[in-house]
Amino acid sequence: MPIYAYRCTACGHEGEHMQKMADAPLTVCPSCQGSSYAKQLTAAGFQLKGSGWYATDFKGGGAAAPAKSDAAPSCPGGACACH
């Protein structure tokens, strides 16, 4: 069952609710009882497990390494232990 994030535009209360996809969206804020409780757009959280296509095609193989910059980092005062 998906977990949906909600936020009340009247009082700012935020909450997460586990609902079936077929359930009607909640509209009443549990904090202020107002009718401006709305579902938020959030990133889906999931983890792929096993030996499927994502492990063989995308997991650490064949991807180019990020380009390195030749420029030295600048540090305030000119002296630091970061490099």
PyMOL Python script that loads the backbone (N, CA, C, O; Angstrom):
from pymol import cmd

cmd.read_pdbstr("""\
ATOM      1  N   MET A   1       0.846  -1.173   0.000  1.00  0.00           N
ATOM      2  CA  MET A   1       0.000   0.000   0.000  1.00  0.00           C
ATOM      3  C   MET A   1       0.898   1.244   0.000  1.00  0.00           C
ATOM      4  O   MET A   1       1.834   1.322   0.796  1.00  0.00           O
ATOM      5  N   PRO A   2       0.629   2.211  -0.874  1.00  0.00           N
ATOM      6  CA  PRO A   2       1.453   3.428  -0.940  1.00  0.00           C
ATOM      7  C   PRO A   2       1.251   4.337   0.265  1.00  0.00           C
ATOM      8  O   PRO A   2       0.196   4.339   0.900  1.00  0.00           O
ATOM      9  N   ILE A   3       2.280   5.097   0.557  1.00  0.00           N
ATOM     10  CA  ILE A   3       2.219   6.114   1.607  1.00  0.00           C
ATOM     11  C   ILE A   3       2.195   7.470   0.913  1.00  0.00           C
ATOM     12  O   ILE A   3       3.086   7.782   0.122  1.00  0.00           O
ATOM     13  N   TYR A   4       1.194   8.263   1.203  1.00  0.00           N
ATOM     14  CA  TYR A   4       1.033   9.569   0.580  1.00  0.00           C
ATOM     15  C   TYR A   4       1.335  10.676   1.582  1.00  0.00           C
ATOM     16  O   TYR A   4       0.985  10.574   2.758  1.00  0.00           O
ATOM     17  N   ALA A   5       1.986  11.734   1.107  1.00  0.00           N
ATOM     18  CA  ALA A   5       2.276  12.900   1.934  1.00  0.00           C
ATOM     19  C   ALA A   5       1.168  13.927   1.709  1.00  0.00           C
ATOM     20  O   ALA A   5       0.745  14.167   0.578  1.00  0.00           O
ATOM     21  N   TYR A   6       0.709  14.524   2.797  1.00  0.00           N
ATOM     22  CA  TYR A   6      -0.341  15.542   2.749  1.00  0.00           C
ATOM     23  C   TYR A   6       0.147  16.786   3.466  1.00  0.00           C
ATOM     24  O   TYR A   6       1.002  16.717   4.348  1.00  0.00           O
ATOM     25  N   ARG A   7      -0.414  17.935   3.071  1.00  0.00           N
ATOM     26  CA  ARG A   7      -0.105  19.201   3.736  1.00  0.00           C
ATOM     27  C   ARG A   7      -1.355  20.072   3.729  1.00  0.00           C
ATOM     28  O   ARG A   7      -2.080  20.151   2.738  1.00  0.00           O
ATOM     29  N   CYS A   8      -1.582  20.719   4.863  1.00  0.00           N
ATOM     30  CA  CYS A   8      -2.714  21.636   4.997  1.00  0.00           C
ATOM     31  C   CYS A   8      -2.250  23.039   4.600  1.00  0.00           C
ATOM     32  O   CYS A   8      -1.284  23.558   5.159  1.00  0.00           O
ATOM     33  N   THR A   9      -2.932  23.638   3.650  1.00  0.00           N
ATOM     34  CA  THR A   9      -2.547  24.985   3.215  1.00  0.00           C
ATOM     35  C   THR A   9      -3.011  26.052   4.199  1.00  0.00           C
ATOM     36  O   THR A   9      -2.525  27.182   4.150  1.00  0.00           O
ATOM     37  N   ALA A  10      -3.943  25.717   5.091  1.00  0.00           N
ATOM     38  CA  ALA A  10      -4.436  26.684   6.073  1.00  0.00           C
ATOM     39  C   ALA A  10      -3.503  26.800   7.278  1.00  0.00           C
ATOM     40  O   ALA A  10      -3.131  27.908   7.665  1.00  0.00           O
ATOM     41  N   CYS A  11      -3.120  25.664   7.875  1.00  0.00           N
ATOM     42  CA  CYS A  11      -2.311  25.712   9.103  1.00  0.00           C
ATOM     43  C   CYS A  11      -0.881  25.214   8.912  1.00  0.00           C
ATOM     44  O   CYS A  11      -0.050  25.392   9.803  1.00  0.00           O
ATOM     45  N   GLY A  12      -0.571  24.590   7.767  1.00  0.00           N
ATOM     46  CA  GLY A  12       0.781  24.109   7.500  1.00  0.00           C
ATOM     47  C   GLY A  12       1.082  22.722   8.034  1.00  0.00           C
ATOM     48  O   GLY A  12       2.210  22.249   7.905  1.00  0.00           O
ATOM     49  N   HIS A  13       0.100  22.059   8.631  1.00  0.00           N
ATOM     50  CA  HIS A  13       0.307  20.711   9.164  1.00  0.00           C
ATOM     51  C   HIS A  13       0.666  19.752   8.033  1.00  0.00           C
ATOM     52  O   HIS A  13       0.036  19.767   6.975  1.00  0.00           O
ATOM     53  N   GLU A  14       1.691  18.907   8.264  1.00  0.00           N
ATOM     54  CA  GLU A  14       2.099  17.909   7.291  1.00  0.00           C
ATOM     55  C   GLU A  14       1.962  16.525   7.890  1.00  0.00           C
ATOM     56  O   GLU A  14       2.201  16.331   9.082  1.00  0.00           O
ATOM     57  N   GLY A  15       1.574  15.550   7.058  1.00  0.00           N
ATOM     58  CA  GLY A  15       1.424  14.187   7.539  1.00  0.00           C
ATOM     59  C   GLY A  15       1.552  13.189   6.409  1.00  0.00           C
ATOM     60  O   GLY A  15       1.405  13.529   5.235  1.00  0.00           O
ATOM     61  N   GLU A  16       1.827  11.950   6.781  1.00  0.00           N
ATOM     62  CA  GLU A  16       1.898  10.853   5.821  1.00  0.00           C
ATOM     63  C   GLU A  16       0.814   9.844   6.171  1.00  0.00           C
ATOM     64  O   GLU A  16       0.597   9.534   7.342  1.00  0.00           O
ATOM     65  N   HIS A  17       0.140   9.338   5.155  1.00  0.00           N
ATOM     66  CA  HIS A  17      -0.966   8.418   5.368  1.00  0.00           C
ATOM     67  C   HIS A  17      -0.848   7.245   4.399  1.00  0.00           C
ATOM     68  O   HIS A  17      -0.607   7.433   3.207  1.00  0.00           O
ATOM     69  N   MET A  18      -1.021   6.030   4.927  1.00  0.00           N
ATOM     70  CA  MET A  18      -1.006   4.833   4.102  1.00  0.00           C
ATOM     71  C   MET A  18      -2.425   4.612   3.590  1.00  0.00           C
ATOM     72  O   MET A  18      -3.362   4.444   4.371  1.00  0.00           O
ATOM     73  N   GLN A  19      -2.570   4.614   2.265  1.00  0.00           N
ATOM     74  CA  GLN A  19      -3.880   4.468   1.641  1.00  0.00           C
ATOM     75  C   GLN A  19      -3.782   3.554   0.432  1.00  0.00           C
ATOM     76  O   GLN A  19      -2.724   3.427  -0.184  1.00  0.00           O
ATOM     77  N   LYS A  20      -4.883   2.929   0.105  1.00  0.00           N
ATOM     78  CA  LYS A  20      -4.973   2.180  -1.144  1.00  0.00           C
ATOM     79  C   LYS A  20      -5.028   3.183  -2.292  1.00  0.00           C
ATOM     80  O   LYS A  20      -5.467   4.320  -2.115  1.00  0.00           O
ATOM     81  N   MET A  21      -4.583   2.758  -3.456  1.00  0.00           N
ATOM     82  CA  MET A  21      -4.622   3.649  -4.612  1.00  0.00           C
ATOM     83  C   MET A  21      -6.056   4.012  -4.988  1.00  0.00           C
ATOM     84  O   MET A  21      -6.297   5.081  -5.549  1.00  0.00           O
ATOM     85  N   ALA A  22      -7.001   3.138  -4.685  1.00  0.00           N
ATOM     86  CA  ALA A  22      -8.402   3.383  -5.021  1.00  0.00           C
ATOM     87  C   ALA A  22      -9.102   4.280  -3.999  1.00  0.00           C
ATOM     88  O   ALA A  22     -10.202   4.763  -4.268  1.00  0.00           O
ATOM     89  N   ASP A  23      -8.490   4.514  -2.832  1.00  0.00           N
ATOM     90  CA  ASP A  23      -9.114   5.355  -1.803  1.00  0.00           C
ATOM     91  C   ASP A  23      -9.196   6.805  -2.265  1.00  0.00           C
ATOM     92  O   ASP A  23      -8.327   7.287  -2.991  1.00  0.00           O
ATOM     93  N   ALA A  24     -10.242   7.487  -1.839  1.00  0.00           N
ATOM     94  CA  ALA A  24     -10.400   8.914  -2.131  1.00  0.00           C
ATOM     95  C   ALA A  24      -9.361   9.701  -1.336  1.00  0.00           C
ATOM     96  O   ALA A  24      -9.043   9.335  -0.205  1.00  0.00           O
ATOM     97  N   PRO A  25      -8.829  10.784  -1.917  1.00  0.00           N
ATOM     98  CA  PRO A  25      -7.857  11.604  -1.184  1.00  0.00           C
ATOM     99  C   PRO A  25      -8.481  12.216   0.071  1.00  0.00           C
ATOM    100  O   PRO A  25      -9.670  12.531   0.100  1.00  0.00           O
ATOM    101  N   LEU A  26      -7.656  12.377   1.102  1.00  0.00           N
ATOM    102  CA  LEU A  26      -8.122  13.020   2.333  1.00  0.00           C
ATOM    103  C   LEU A  26      -8.265  14.518   2.080  1.00  0.00           C
ATOM    104  O   LEU A  26      -7.496  15.095   1.311  1.00  0.00           O
ATOM    105  N   THR A  27      -9.233  15.141   2.716  1.00  0.00           N
ATOM    106  CA  THR A  27      -9.443  16.582   2.533  1.00  0.00           C
ATOM    107  C   THR A  27      -9.531  17.334   3.852  1.00  0.00           C
ATOM    108  O   THR A  27      -9.359  18.553   3.873  1.00  0.00           O
ATOM    109  N   VAL A  28      -9.797  16.632   4.964  1.00  0.00           N
ATOM    110  CA  VAL A  28      -9.943  17.289   6.267  1.00  0.00           C
ATOM    111  C   VAL A  28      -8.632  17.178   7.042  1.00  0.00           C
ATOM    112  O   VAL A  28      -8.124  16.078   7.262  1.00  0.00           O
ATOM    113  N   CYS A  29      -8.093  18.318   7.452  1.00  0.00           N
ATOM    114  CA  CYS A  29      -6.837  18.362   8.206  1.00  0.00           C
ATOM    115  C   CYS A  29      -7.054  17.809   9.616  1.00  0.00           C
ATOM    116  O   CYS A  29      -7.975  18.240  10.310  1.00  0.00           O
ATOM    117  N   PRO A  30      -6.214  16.857  10.050  1.00  0.00           N
ATOM    118  CA  PRO A  30      -6.371  16.318  11.401  1.00  0.00           C
ATOM    119  C   PRO A  30      -5.979  17.316  12.492  1.00  0.00           C
ATOM    120  O   PRO A  30      -6.322  17.118  13.657  1.00  0.00           O
ATOM    121  N   SER A  31      -5.273  18.373  12.131  1.00  0.00           N
ATOM    122  CA  SER A  31      -4.825  19.350  13.116  1.00  0.00           C
ATOM    123  C   SER A  31      -5.851  20.466  13.334  1.00  0.00           C
ATOM    124  O   SER A  31      -6.274  20.718  14.462  1.00  0.00           O
ATOM    125  N   CYS A  32      -6.250  21.137  12.234  1.00  0.00           N
ATOM    126  CA  CYS A  32      -7.153  22.288  12.372  1.00  0.00           C
ATOM    127  C   CYS A  32      -8.583  21.983  11.936  1.00  0.00           C
ATOM    128  O   CYS A  32      -9.459  22.840  12.053  1.00  0.00           O
ATOM    129  N   GLN A  33      -8.833  20.766  11.431  1.00  0.00           N
ATOM    130  CA  GLN A  33     -10.145  20.338  10.942  1.00  0.00           C
ATOM    131  C   GLN A  33     -10.618  21.125   9.722  1.00  0.00           C
ATOM    132  O   GLN A  33     -11.787  21.044   9.345  1.00  0.00           O
ATOM    133  N   GLY A  34      -9.710  21.887   9.103  1.00  0.00           N
ATOM    134  CA  GLY A  34     -10.054  22.637   7.890  1.00  0.00           C
ATOM    135  C   GLY A  34     -10.146  21.704   6.695  1.00  0.00           C
ATOM    136  O   GLY A  34      -9.722  20.550   6.760  1.00  0.00           O
ATOM    137  N   SER A  35     -10.700  22.210   5.609  1.00  0.00           N
ATOM    138  CA  SER A  35     -10.900  21.379   4.418  1.00  0.00           C
ATOM    139  C   SER A  35      -9.839  21.635   3.347  1.00  0.00           C
ATOM    140  O   SER A  35     -10.093  21.433   2.160  1.00  0.00           O
ATOM    141  N   SER A  36      -8.668  22.074   3.760  1.00  0.00           N
ATOM    142  CA  SER A  36      -7.613  22.376   2.789  1.00  0.00           C
ATOM    143  C   SER A  36      -6.418  21.428   2.912  1.00  0.00           C
ATOM    144  O   SER A  36      -5.278  21.831   2.684  1.00  0.00           O
ATOM    145  N   TYR A  37      -6.678  20.190   3.266  1.00  0.00           N
ATOM    146  CA  TYR A  37      -5.658  19.143   3.381  1.00  0.00           C
ATOM    147  C   TYR A  37      -5.494  18.534   1.995  1.00  0.00           C
ATOM    148  O   TYR A  37      -6.442  17.961   1.458  1.00  0.00           O
ATOM    149  N   ALA A  38      -4.298  18.650   1.406  1.00  0.00           N
ATOM    150  CA  ALA A  38      -4.104  18.216   0.026  1.00  0.00           C
ATOM    151  C   ALA A  38      -2.910  17.281  -0.095  1.00  0.00           C
ATOM    152  O   ALA A  38      -1.929  17.394   0.639  1.00  0.00           O
ATOM    153  N   LYS A  39      -3.020  16.364  -1.031  1.00  0.00           N
ATOM    154  CA  LYS A  39      -1.953  15.405  -1.311  1.00  0.00           C
ATOM    155  C   LYS A  39      -0.796  16.135  -1.989  1.00  0.00           C
ATOM    156  O   LYS A  39      -1.007  16.971  -2.867  1.00  0.00           O
ATOM    157  N   GLN A  40       0.428  15.811  -1.572  1.00  0.00           N
ATOM    158  CA  GLN A  40       1.627  16.428  -2.117  1.00  0.00           C
ATOM    159  C   GLN A  40       2.271  15.532  -3.165  1.00  0.00           C
ATOM    160  O   GLN A  40       2.103  14.313  -3.128  1.00  0.00           O
ATOM    161  N   LEU A  41       2.996  16.120  -4.088  1.00  0.00           N
ATOM    162  CA  LEU A  41       3.747  15.372  -5.081  1.00  0.00           C
ATOM    163  C   LEU A  41       5.128  15.086  -4.498  1.00  0.00           C
ATOM    164  O   LEU A  41       5.878  16.018  -4.208  1.00  0.00           O
ATOM    165  N   THR A  42       5.470  13.823  -4.323  1.00  0.00           N
ATOM    166  CA  THR A  42       6.751  13.434  -3.745  1.00  0.00           C
ATOM    167  C   THR A  42       7.408  12.373  -4.609  1.00  0.00           C
ATOM    168  O   THR A  42       6.758  11.750  -5.449  1.00  0.00           O
ATOM    169  N   ALA A  43       8.701  12.172  -4.398  1.00  0.00           N
ATOM    170  CA  ALA A  43       9.429  11.129  -5.112  1.00  0.00           C
ATOM    171  C   ALA A  43       9.084   9.766  -4.524  1.00  0.00           C
ATOM    172  O   ALA A  43       8.930   9.618  -3.312  1.00  0.00           O
ATOM    173  N   ALA A  44       8.970   8.805  -5.378  1.00  0.00           N
ATOM    174  CA  ALA A  44       8.679   7.445  -4.921  1.00  0.00           C
ATOM    175  C   ALA A  44       9.926   6.836  -4.304  1.00  0.00           C
ATOM    176  O   ALA A  44      11.026   7.007  -4.829  1.00  0.00           O
ATOM    177  N   GLY A  45       9.766   6.139  -3.212  1.00  0.00           N
ATOM    178  CA  GLY A  45      10.895   5.478  -2.568  1.00  0.00           C
ATOM    179  C   GLY A  45      10.774   3.977  -2.721  1.00  0.00           C
ATOM    180  O   GLY A  45       9.812   3.380  -2.237  1.00  0.00           O
ATOM    181  N   PHE A  46      11.734   3.359  -3.386  1.00  0.00           N
ATOM    182  CA  PHE A  46      11.719   1.913  -3.531  1.00  0.00           C
ATOM    183  C   PHE A  46      13.150   1.422  -3.712  1.00  0.00           C
ATOM    184  O   PHE A  46      14.049   2.194  -4.045  1.00  0.00           O
ATOM    185  N   GLN A  47      13.339   0.156  -3.493  1.00  0.00           N
ATOM    186  CA  GLN A  47      14.658  -0.454  -3.613  1.00  0.00           C
ATOM    187  C   GLN A  47      14.528  -1.724  -4.446  1.00  0.00           C
ATOM    188  O   GLN A  47      13.685  -2.580  -4.178  1.00  0.00           O
ATOM    189  N   LEU A  48      15.375  -1.826  -5.456  1.00  0.00           N
ATOM    190  CA  LEU A  48      15.365  -3.011  -6.302  1.00  0.00           C
ATOM    191  C   LEU A  48      16.303  -4.051  -5.707  1.00  0.00           C
ATOM    192  O   LEU A  48      17.427  -3.725  -5.325  1.00  0.00           O
ATOM    193  N   LYS A  49      15.856  -5.292  -5.624  1.00  0.00           N
ATOM    194  CA  LYS A  49      16.665  -6.372  -5.063  1.00  0.00           C
ATOM    195  C   LYS A  49      16.693  -7.541  -6.036  1.00  0.00           C
ATOM    196  O   LYS A  49      15.834  -7.667  -6.909  1.00  0.00           O
ATOM    197  N   GLY A  50      17.686  -8.381  -5.870  1.00  0.00           N
ATOM    198  CA  GLY A  50      17.764  -9.572  -6.704  1.00  0.00           C
ATOM    199  C   GLY A  50      18.779  -9.421  -7.817  1.00  0.00           C
ATOM    200  O   GLY A  50      19.654  -8.557  -7.764  1.00  0.00           O
ATOM    201  N   SER A  51      18.656 -10.268  -8.827  1.00  0.00           N
ATOM    202  CA  SER A  51      19.629 -10.270  -9.921  1.00  0.00           C
ATOM    203  C   SER A  51      18.960  -9.900 -11.234  1.00  0.00           C
ATOM    204  O   SER A  51      19.257 -10.505 -12.264  1.00  0.00           O
ATOM    205  N   GLY A  52      18.077  -8.935 -11.220  1.00  0.00           N
ATOM    206  CA  GLY A  52      17.342  -8.517 -12.410  1.00  0.00           C
ATOM    207  C   GLY A  52      18.169  -7.644 -13.336  1.00  0.00           C
ATOM    208  O   GLY A  52      19.373  -7.484 -13.134  1.00  0.00           O
ATOM    209  N   TRP A  53      17.539  -7.088 -14.337  1.00  0.00           N
ATOM    210  CA  TRP A  53      18.213  -6.299 -15.364  1.00  0.00           C
ATOM    211  C   TRP A  53      18.955  -5.096 -14.794  1.00  0.00           C
ATOM    212  O   TRP A  53      20.005  -4.725 -15.318  1.00  0.00           O
ATOM    213  N   TYR A  54      18.431  -4.470 -13.720  1.00  0.00           N
ATOM    214  CA  TYR A  54      19.074  -3.288 -13.150  1.00  0.00           C
ATOM    215  C   TYR A  54      20.438  -3.624 -12.567  1.00  0.00           C
ATOM    216  O   TYR A  54      21.337  -2.783 -12.595  1.00  0.00           O
ATOM    217  N   ALA A  55      20.617  -4.837 -12.037  1.00  0.00           N
ATOM    218  CA  ALA A  55      21.897  -5.238 -11.452  1.00  0.00           C
ATOM    219  C   ALA A  55      22.917  -5.543 -12.539  1.00  0.00           C
ATOM    220  O   ALA A  55      24.095  -5.221 -12.386  1.00  0.00           O
ATOM    221  N   THR A  56      22.486  -6.153 -13.621  1.00  0.00           N
ATOM    222  CA  THR A  56      23.429  -6.530 -14.673  1.00  0.00           C
ATOM    223  C   THR A  56      23.688  -5.395 -15.649  1.00  0.00           C
ATOM    224  O   THR A  56      24.793  -5.302 -16.184  1.00  0.00           O
ATOM    225  N   ASP A  57      22.725  -4.539 -15.899  1.00  0.00           N
ATOM    226  CA  ASP A  57      22.882  -3.494 -16.901  1.00  0.00           C
ATOM    227  C   ASP A  57      23.299  -2.135 -16.342  1.00  0.00           C
ATOM    228  O   ASP A  57      23.936  -1.356 -17.051  1.00  0.00           O
ATOM    229  N   PHE A  58      22.959  -1.834 -15.095  1.00  0.00           N
ATOM    230  CA  PHE A  58      23.220  -0.497 -14.572  1.00  0.00           C
ATOM    231  C   PHE A  58      24.058  -0.449 -13.307  1.00  0.00           C
ATOM    232  O   PHE A  58      24.414   0.646 -12.874  1.00  0.00           O
ATOM    233  N   LYS A  59      24.382  -1.542 -12.709  1.00  0.00           N
ATOM    234  CA  LYS A  59      25.049  -1.547 -11.414  1.00  0.00           C
ATOM    235  C   LYS A  59      26.564  -1.537 -11.576  1.00  0.00           C
ATOM    236  O   LYS A  59      27.187  -2.598 -11.623  1.00  0.00           O
ATOM    237  N   GLY A  60      27.158  -0.367 -11.660  1.00  0.00           N
ATOM    238  CA  GLY A  60      28.605  -0.212 -11.643  1.00  0.00           C
ATOM    239  C   GLY A  60      29.350  -0.687 -12.873  1.00  0.00           C
ATOM    240  O   GLY A  60      30.581  -0.708 -12.844  1.00  0.00           O
ATOM    241  N   GLY A  61      28.707  -1.057 -13.916  1.00  0.00           N
ATOM    242  CA  GLY A  61      29.426  -1.543 -15.082  1.00  0.00           C
ATOM    243  C   GLY A  61      29.292  -0.618 -16.263  1.00  0.00           C
ATOM    244  O   GLY A  61      28.183  -0.240 -16.641  1.00  0.00           O
ATOM    245  N   GLY A  62      30.427  -0.245 -16.855  1.00  0.00           N
ATOM    246  CA  GLY A  62      30.435   0.489 -18.104  1.00  0.00           C
ATOM    247  C   GLY A  62      30.143   1.973 -18.002  1.00  0.00           C
ATOM    248  O   GLY A  62      30.235   2.663 -19.017  1.00  0.00           O
ATOM    249  N   ALA A  63      29.810   2.488 -16.884  1.00  0.00           N
ATOM    250  CA  ALA A  63      29.518   3.912 -16.763  1.00  0.00           C
ATOM    251  C   ALA A  63      30.819   4.687 -16.706  1.00  0.00           C
ATOM    252  O   ALA A  63      31.774   4.272 -16.049  1.00  0.00           O
ATOM    253  N   ALA A  64      30.850   5.806 -17.391  1.00  0.00           N
ATOM    254  CA  ALA A  64      32.036   6.646 -17.394  1.00  0.00           C
ATOM    255  C   ALA A  64      32.178   7.333 -16.044  1.00  0.00           C
ATOM    256  O   ALA A  64      31.191   7.745 -15.434  1.00  0.00           O
ATOM    257  N   ALA A  65      33.410   7.451 -15.590  1.00  0.00           N
ATOM    258  CA  ALA A  65      33.684   8.127 -14.324  1.00  0.00           C
ATOM    259  C   ALA A  65      33.469   9.620 -14.503  1.00  0.00           C
ATOM    260  O   ALA A  65      33.687  10.136 -15.600  1.00  0.00           O
ATOM    261  N   PRO A  66      33.045  10.339 -13.454  1.00  0.00           N
ATOM    262  CA  PRO A  66      32.856  11.782 -13.567  1.00  0.00           C
ATOM    263  C   PRO A  66      34.177  12.472 -13.888  1.00  0.00           C
ATOM    264  O   PRO A  66      35.239  12.058 -13.424  1.00  0.00           O
ATOM    265  N   ALA A  67      34.091  13.522 -14.683  1.00  0.00           N
ATOM    266  CA  ALA A  67      35.289  14.263 -15.086  1.00  0.00           C
ATOM    267  C   ALA A  67      35.894  14.976 -13.892  1.00  0.00           C
ATOM    268  O   ALA A  67      35.181  15.550 -13.068  1.00  0.00           O
ATOM    269  N   LYS A  68      37.237  14.932 -13.806  1.00  0.00           N
ATOM    270  CA  LYS A  68      37.938  15.621 -12.725  1.00  0.00           C
ATOM    271  C   LYS A  68      38.349  17.007 -13.197  1.00  0.00           C
ATOM    272  O   LYS A  68      38.704  17.203 -14.360  1.00  0.00           O
ATOM    273  N   SER A  69      38.297  17.942 -12.299  1.00  0.00           N
ATOM    274  CA  SER A  69      38.709  19.303 -12.603  1.00  0.00           C
ATOM    275  C   SER A  69      40.181  19.468 -12.238  1.00  0.00           C
ATOM    276  O   SER A  69      40.627  18.993 -11.194  1.00  0.00           O
ATOM    277  N   ASP A  70      40.936  20.150 -13.112  1.00  0.00           N
ATOM    278  CA  ASP A  70      42.355  20.393 -12.848  1.00  0.00           C
ATOM    279  C   ASP A  70      42.567  21.593 -11.943  1.00  0.00           C
ATOM    280  O   ASP A  70      43.661  21.778 -11.409  1.00  0.00           O
ATOM    281  N   ALA A  71      41.552  22.401 -11.766  1.00  0.00           N
ATOM    282  CA  ALA A  71      41.676  23.599 -10.943  1.00  0.00           C
ATOM    283  C   ALA A  71      41.714  23.218  -9.466  1.00  0.00           C
ATOM    284  O   ALA A  71      40.938  22.378  -9.009  1.00  0.00           O
ATOM    285  N   ALA A  72      42.626  23.846  -8.727  1.00  0.00           N
ATOM    286  CA  ALA A  72      42.730  23.599  -7.284  1.00  0.00           C
ATOM    287  C   ALA A  72      41.587  24.314  -6.576  1.00  0.00           C
ATOM    288  O   ALA A  72      41.213  25.416  -6.978  1.00  0.00           O
ATOM    289  N   PRO A  73      41.025  23.713  -5.536  1.00  0.00           N
ATOM    290  CA  PRO A  73      39.956  24.375  -4.799  1.00  0.00           C
ATOM    291  C   PRO A  73      40.482  25.601  -4.076  1.00  0.00           C
ATOM    292  O   PRO A  73      41.615  25.603  -3.595  1.00  0.00           O
ATOM    293  N   SER A  74      39.671  26.639  -3.997  1.00  0.00           N
ATOM    294  CA  SER A  74      40.079  27.839  -3.281  1.00  0.00           C
ATOM    295  C   SER A  74      39.615  27.761  -1.842  1.00  0.00           C
ATOM    296  O   SER A  74      38.480  27.366  -1.573  1.00  0.00           O
ATOM    297  N   CYS A  75      40.484  28.134  -0.914  1.00  0.00           N
ATOM    298  CA  CYS A  75      40.168  28.083   0.501  1.00  0.00           C
ATOM    299  C   CYS A  75      40.282  29.474   1.094  1.00  0.00           C
ATOM    300  O   CYS A  75      41.184  30.229   0.733  1.00  0.00           O
ATOM    301  N   PRO A  76      39.381  29.822   1.996  1.00  0.00           N
ATOM    302  CA  PRO A  76      39.476  31.128   2.644  1.00  0.00           C
ATOM    303  C   PRO A  76      40.795  31.242   3.413  1.00  0.00           C
ATOM    304  O   PRO A  76      41.156  30.339   4.168  1.00  0.00           O
ATOM    305  N   GLY A  77      41.495  32.326   3.225  1.00  0.00           N
ATOM    306  CA  GLY A  77      42.767  32.529   3.945  1.00  0.00           C
ATOM    307  C   GLY A  77      43.932  31.829   3.278  1.00  0.00           C
ATOM    308  O   GLY A  77      45.074  32.043   3.683  1.00  0.00           O
ATOM    309  N   GLY A  78      43.694  31.007   2.281  1.00  0.00           N
ATOM    310  CA  GLY A  78      44.757  30.356   1.533  1.00  0.00           C
ATOM    311  C   GLY A  78      45.369  29.131   2.191  1.00  0.00           C
ATOM    312  O   GLY A  78      46.182  28.456   1.560  1.00  0.00           O
ATOM    313  N   ALA A  79      45.020  28.815   3.422  1.00  0.00           N
ATOM    314  CA  ALA A  79      45.624  27.659   4.092  1.00  0.00           C
ATOM    315  C   ALA A  79      44.529  26.808   4.713  1.00  0.00           C
ATOM    316  O   ALA A  79      43.712  27.302   5.491  1.00  0.00           O
ATOM    317  N   CYS A  80      44.517  25.533   4.367  1.00  0.00           N
ATOM    318  CA  CYS A  80      43.580  24.619   4.982  1.00  0.00           C
ATOM    319  C   CYS A  80      44.107  23.197   4.820  1.00  0.00           C
ATOM    320  O   CYS A  80      45.083  22.962   4.107  1.00  0.00           O
ATOM    321  N   ALA A  81      43.454  22.259   5.486  1.00  0.00           N
ATOM    322  CA  ALA A  81      43.883  20.869   5.431  1.00  0.00           C
ATOM    323  C   ALA A  81      43.026  20.050   4.474  1.00  0.00           C
ATOM    324  O   ALA A  81      43.083  18.820   4.500  1.00  0.00           O
ATOM    325  N   CYS A  82      42.245  20.697   3.641  1.00  0.00           N
ATOM    326  CA  CYS A  82      41.331  19.965   2.769  1.00  0.00           C
ATOM    327  C   CYS A  82      42.010  19.412   1.528  1.00  0.00           C
ATOM    328  O   CYS A  82      41.436  18.545   0.869  1.00  0.00           O
ATOM    329  N   HIS A  83      43.215  19.876   1.175  1.00  0.00           N
ATOM    330  CA  HIS A  83      43.900  19.332  -0.010  1.00  0.00           C
ATOM    331  C   HIS A  83      45.387  19.310   0.151  1.00  0.00           C
ATOM    332  O   HIS A  83      46.100  18.882  -0.756  1.00  0.00           O
TER     333      HIS A  83
END
""", "prot")
cmd.dss("prot")
cmd.show_as("cartoon", "prot")
cmd.util.cbc("prot")
cmd.orient("prot")
